[in-house]
């Protein structure tokens, strides 16, 4: 994933537009699982109508009218150059330059999403910026789709129906009393395509053990925060989970670069994330703090250049109640 594919907004969000009624934090568990499991490529509209940079705004206005759309990406050889919105057309009509080529008036610094990102990114962006749509590009920066609130909601409804049907057909068997379960997942730096996979699989395993939903949520938060921390900050590592009769142990071990000041890293809001990572909705400095908050036992060891190991233990009879959780 290249940083150059991310633009910056050139205008304030349109607060008159309603946000998508889905939260990436406190939605029902089935919805949360879907939005972190699905990728933007699974939801986006691939039948993209685009225009050329030499097309006039009048021509683009006609395309919008014919196709009942309010924004058109401007491309050249599949590369996204900019975007012309209905607001641009209205302004052009008002100021008398409707016959100007698109390249002279289009918005060039466009916020885009990548096809391999989790769907949660799109929901966060739609709620944050209140734009009608976001262009979607592949790793080569080529335009491959557009995503809107309608795309998100309709896909989630279909997937939720499928999940309900699947659950109705499954006759889950209780695991043998006193049974153990071990699992391990690899993470890769900036590999957002697989981000969330470990925490999703851990949650599924915990459900099969009939563990209390509140405890599952705490484990899920710890595993997700540690997983994303590795993807964002480390050179790659592993997330392992041991489900035992009395506790669940999640261990995150990476190969670097390590943390110079562990006590500082545990402070809420402290982060070394770049502006690019922050633009993706991560890097708020809450990952380790949130993990510690939901854990009954929490340890961390780290050395610059040698990597970091974090161990989170949650007891199955723990009375702790989560509060103030603010996921990345």
C-alpha positions as CSV (number, residue, x, y, z in Angstrom):
1,X,0.0,0.0,0.0
2,X,1.6,3.3,-1.1
3,X,1.1,6.5,0.9
4,X,0.9,8.5,-2.3
5,X,-2.5,6.9,-3.1
6,X,-4.1,8.8,-0.2
7,X,-5.2,12.4,-0.8
8,X,-6.5,15.0,1.6
9,X,-9.9,16.7,1.7
10,X,-10.1,20.1,0.0
11,X,-13.3,21.1,1.7
12,X,-15.1,20.7,4.9
13,X,-17.4,17.7,5.3
14,X,-21.0,18.3,4.3
15,X,-22.7,18.0,7.7
16,X,-26.1,18.3,6.1
17,X,-25.6,14.7,4.8
18,X,-26.6,11.9,7.1
19,X,-23.9,9.6,8.3
20,X,-24.2,5.9,7.7
21,X,-26.1,4.4,10.7
22,X,-23.4,1.8,11.5
23,X,-20.7,2.1,14.1
24,X,-17.3,0.4,13.9
25,X,-17.2,0.3,17.8
26,X,-20.6,-0.6,19.4
27,X,-22.7,-2.2,16.7
28,X,-24.0,-5.7,17.3
29,X,-21.3,-8.4,17.3
30,X,-22.6,-10.0,14.0
31,X,-22.3,-6.6,12.3
32,X,-18.8,-5.9,13.8
33,X,-17.6,-9.3,12.5
34,X,-18.9,-8.5,9.0
35,X,-17.4,-5.0,8.7
36,X,-14.0,-6.3,9.8
37,X,-14.2,-9.5,7.7
38,X,-15.5,-7.9,4.5
39,X,-13.1,-6.0,2.3
40,X,-14.0,-2.8,0.3
41,X,-13.7,-4.8,-2.9
42,X,-16.6,-7.0,-1.7
43,X,-18.9,-4.0,-1.4
44,X,-17.8,-1.4,-4.0
45,X,-19.6,-0.8,-7.3
46,X,-17.2,-1.8,-10.1
47,X,-19.3,-0.4,-12.9
48,X,-17.7,3.0,-12.7
49,X,-18.6,5.8,-15.0
50,X,-15.7,8.1,-15.6
51,X,-14.7,11.0,-17.8
52,X,-11.5,12.2,-19.5
53,X,-9.6,15.3,-18.4
54,X,-10.3,17.0,-21.7
55,X,-14.1,16.5,-21.4
56,X,-15.9,19.7,-20.8
57,X,-17.9,20.3,-17.6
58,X,-21.0,20.6,-19.8
59,X,-20.3,17.1,-21.2
60,X,-19.8,15.8,-17.7
61,X,-23.1,17.4,-16.6
62,X,-24.9,15.5,-19.4
63,X,-23.3,12.2,-18.2
64,X,-24.5,12.9,-14.7
65,X,-28.0,13.7,-15.8
66,X,-28.3,10.6,-18.0
67,X,-27.0,8.3,-15.3
68,X,-28.6,9.9,-12.2
69,X,-25.2,10.4,-10.5
70,X,-23.8,13.4,-8.7
71,X,-20.0,12.8,-9.1
72,X,-17.7,11.5,-11.8
73,X,-14.0,10.5,-11.4
74,X,-11.6,11.8,-14.0
75,X,-9.2,9.2,-15.3
76,X,-6.3,8.7,-17.8
77,X,-5.2,5.1,-18.5
78,X,-7.2,3.9,-15.5
79,X,-5.3,6.3,-13.2
80,X,-7.4,8.6,-11.1
81,X,-6.6,12.2,-11.8
82,X,-9.4,14.0,-9.9
83,X,-13.1,14.2,-9.3
84,X,-15.9,16.4,-10.6
85,X,-19.0,16.7,-8.4
86,X,-22.4,18.2,-8.9
87,X,-21.3,21.1,-6.8
88,X,-18.5,21.8,-9.3
89,X,-21.1,21.7,-12.1
90,X,-23.4,24.2,-10.3
91,X,-20.5,26.5,-9.7
92,X,-19.4,26.3,-13.3
93,X,-23.0,27.2,-14.5
94,X,-23.2,30.1,-12.0
95,X,-19.8,31.5,-13.0
96,X,-20.0,30.9,-16.7
97,X,-17.2,28.4,-17.3
98,X,-19.4,25.3,-18.0
99,X,-17.5,24.7,-21.3
100,X,-14.1,24.5,-19.5
101,X,-12.2,21.2,-19.7
102,X,-12.5,19.1,-16.5
103,X,-8.8,19.1,-15.8
104,X,-8.9,22.9,-15.1
105,X,-11.6,22.7,-12.4
106,X,-11.7,19.2,-11.1
107,X,-10.8,18.4,-7.5
108,X,-7.3,16.9,-7.6
109,X,-6.6,16.1,-4.0
110,X,-9.1,13.3,-3.7
111,X,-9.5,11.0,-0.7
112,X,-9.5,7.5,-1.9
113,X,-9.8,4.0,-0.4
114,X,-8.0,0.8,-1.4
115,X,-9.9,-2.3,-2.5
116,X,-8.0,-4.5,0.0
117,X,-8.9,-2.4,3.1
118,X,-11.4,-3.7,5.6
119,X,-15.0,-2.4,5.1
120,X,-14.6,-0.7,8.5
121,X,-12.4,1.9,6.7
122,X,-15.1,2.9,4.3
123,X,-17.7,3.2,7.2
124,X,-15.3,5.4,9.2
125,X,-14.7,7.6,6.1
126,X,-18.3,7.9,5.2
127,X,-19.2,9.0,8.7
128,X,-16.2,11.3,9.1
129,X,-16.3,13.2,5.8
130,X,-20.0,12.9,4.9
131,X,-19.1,12.7,1.2
132,X,-21.5,10.9,-1.1
133,X,-18.9,8.5,-2.5
134,X,-15.2,7.5,-2.4
135,X,-13.1,6.3,-5.3
136,X,-11.5,2.9,-4.8
137,X,-8.1,2.1,-6.2
138,X,-5.9,-1.0,-6.3
139,X,-2.3,-1.3,-5.2
140,X,-1.2,0.2,-8.5
141,X,-3.3,3.3,-8.0
142,X,-5.8,2.3,-10.7
143,X,-9.4,3.2,-10.3
144,X,-11.4,-0.1,-9.8
145,X,-14.6,1.1,-8.2
146,X,-16.7,3.5,-6.1
147,X,-18.2,3.0,-2.7
148,X,-21.3,4.7,-1.2
149,X,-23.4,4.4,1.9
150,X,-26.0,2.5,-0.2
151,X,-23.4,-0.1,-1.2
152,X,-22.4,-0.7,2.4
153,X,-25.9,-1.0,3.8
154,X,-27.2,-3.3,1.0
155,X,-24.2,-5.6,1.2
156,X,-24.4,-5.8,5.0
157,X,-28.1,-6.7,4.8
158,X,-27.4,-9.5,2.4
159,X,-24.5,-10.9,4.4
160,X,-26.4,-10.7,7.7
161,X,-29.3,-12.7,6.1
162,X,-26.7,-15.3,5.0
163,X,-25.2,-15.4,8.5
164,X,-28.6,-15.9,10.1
165,X,-29.3,-18.8,7.7
166,X,-25.9,-20.3,8.4
167,X,-26.4,-20.1,12.2
168,X,-29.9,-21.7,11.9
169,X,-28.3,-24.7,10.2
170,X,-25.4,-25.2,12.6
171,X,-25.9,-27.4,15.6
172,X,-23.0,-26.3,17.7
173,X,-21.5,-28.9,20.0
174,X,-20.1,-28.0,23.3
175,X,-16.4,-28.6,23.6
176,X,-15.3,-31.2,26.0
177,X,-15.1,-29.9,29.6
178,X,-11.6,-28.9,30.4
179,X,-10.6,-28.7,26.8
180,X,-7.8,-26.5,25.5
181,X,-7.6,-24.6,22.2
182,X,-4.4,-23.1,20.7
183,X,-4.1,-20.9,17.6
184,X,-1.6,-18.6,16.0
185,X,-1.7,-16.0,13.2
186,X,1.0,-14.1,11.3
187,X,0.9,-10.4,10.7
188,X,2.7,-8.4,8.0
189,X,3.6,-4.7,8.1
190,X,0.9,-2.5,6.4
191,X,-1.0,-5.6,5.2
192,X,-4.4,-4.2,5.8
193,X,-6.0,-6.9,3.6
194,X,-5.6,-9.4,6.5
195,X,-6.0,-7.0,9.3
196,X,-8.6,-8.2,11.7
197,X,-8.4,-11.9,10.6
198,X,-6.8,-13.1,13.9
199,X,-9.3,-11.3,16.2
200,X,-12.2,-12.6,14.0
201,X,-11.1,-16.2,14.2
202,X,-10.4,-15.9,17.9
203,X,-13.9,-14.7,18.5
204,X,-15.3,-17.6,16.6
205,X,-13.3,-20.1,18.7
206,X,-14.5,-18.4,21.9
207,X,-18.1,-18.7,20.8
208,X,-17.7,-22.4,20.2
209,X,-16.5,-22.7,23.8
210,X,-19.7,-21.0,25.0
211,X,-17.8,-18.3,26.8
212,X,-19.7,-15.3,28.1
213,X,-20.2,-12.6,25.4
214,X,-18.8,-9.9,27.6
215,X,-15.6,-11.8,28.1
216,X,-15.5,-12.6,24.4
217,X,-15.7,-8.8,23.7
218,X,-12.8,-8.1,26.0
219,X,-10.7,-10.8,24.4
220,X,-11.7,-9.5,20.9
221,X,-10.7,-5.9,21.8
222,X,-7.3,-7.0,23.2
223,X,-6.5,-9.3,20.1
224,X,-7.7,-6.7,17.6
225,X,-5.8,-3.8,19.2
226,X,-2.6,-5.9,19.3
227,X,-3.1,-7.2,15.8
228,X,-3.6,-3.7,14.3
229,X,-0.6,-2.4,16.4
230,X,1.6,-5.0,14.7
231,X,0.3,-4.1,11.2
232,X,0.7,-0.4,11.7
233,X,3.9,-0.1,13.9
234,X,5.9,-3.4,13.7
235,X,7.9,-5.2,11.0
236,X,5.5,-8.1,11.3
237,X,5.0,-10.8,13.9
238,X,2.4,-13.3,15.4
239,X,-0.8,-13.2,17.4
240,X,-1.3,-16.3,19.4
241,X,-4.3,-17.3,21.6
242,X,-4.6,-20.0,24.2
243,X,-8.1,-20.8,25.4
244,X,-7.9,-22.6,28.7
245,X,-10.5,-23.8,31.2
246,X,-10.1,-20.8,33.4
247,X,-8.5,-18.1,31.2
248,X,-7.7,-16.8,27.7
249,X,-4.2,-15.8,27.0
250,X,-3.4,-13.5,24.0
251,X,0.3,-13.0,23.1
252,X,1.5,-10.6,20.4
253,X,5.2,-10.9,19.5
254,X,6.9,-8.9,16.7
255,X,10.3,-8.6,15.3
256,X,10.8,-4.9,15.6
257,X,11.5,-2.0,15.7
258,X,10.7,-2.1,19.4
259,X,9.6,0.6,21.8
260,X,12.1,3.1,23.3
261,X,9.9,4.1,26.2
262,X,7.3,1.6,27.2
263,X,5.7,3.7,30.0
264,X,5.2,6.5,27.4
265,X,3.7,4.1,24.9
266,X,1.1,3.0,27.5
267,X,-0.2,6.6,27.9
268,X,-3.5,7.2,26.2
269,X,-3.1,9.4,23.1
270,X,0.7,8.8,22.7
271,X,1.6,7.6,19.2
272,X,4.4,7.5,16.7
273,X,2.0,6.9,13.8
274,X,2.6,8.9,10.6
275,X,0.0,11.3,9.1
276,X,-0.8,8.6,6.5
277,X,-1.7,6.1,9.2
278,X,-3.7,8.7,11.1
279,X,-5.6,9.5,7.8
280,X,-6.7,5.8,7.7
281,X,-8.3,6.2,11.1
282,X,-5.5,4.5,13.1
283,X,-2.7,5.8,15.2
284,X,-4.7,7.4,18.0
285,X,-2.4,6.0,20.6
286,X,-5.1,3.9,22.3
287,X,-4.1,0.4,21.3
288,X,-1.9,-0.7,24.2
289,X,-4.0,1.4,26.6
290,X,-7.2,-0.4,25.5
291,X,-5.5,-3.8,25.7
292,X,-4.3,-3.1,29.2
293,X,-7.8,-1.8,30.3
294,X,-9.6,-5.0,29.2
295,X,-7.0,-7.4,30.6
296,X,-6.9,-9.0,34.1
297,X,-3.1,-9.4,33.7
298,X,-1.0,-7.4,31.3
299,X,2.7,-7.5,30.6
300,X,4.9,-5.9,27.9
301,X,8.5,-6.2,27.2
302,X,10.3,-4.4,24.4
303,X,13.8,-3.3,23.3
304,X,14.6,-1.0,20.4
305,X,15.7,-3.0,17.4
306,X,14.7,-6.3,19.0
307,X,10.9,-6.3,18.9
308,X,8.0,-6.2,21.4
309,X,6.0,-8.9,23.2
310,X,2.7,-8.2,24.8
311,X,0.8,-10.7,27.0
312,X,-2.9,-10.2,27.8
313,X,-4.7,-12.6,30.2
314,X,-8.5,-12.5,30.8
315,X,-9.9,-14.9,33.4
316,X,-13.2,-16.6,32.5
317,X,-14.6,-15.9,36.0
318,X,-13.4,-12.3,35.9
319,X,-15.9,-9.7,37.3
320,X,-14.2,-6.8,35.4
321,X,-16.6,-4.8,33.4
322,X,-15.2,-2.9,30.4
323,X,-15.6,0.8,30.3
324,X,-14.2,3.7,28.4
325,X,-13.0,1.5,25.5
326,X,-11.8,3.5,22.5
327,X,-10.6,1.1,19.8
328,X,-8.0,2.5,17.3
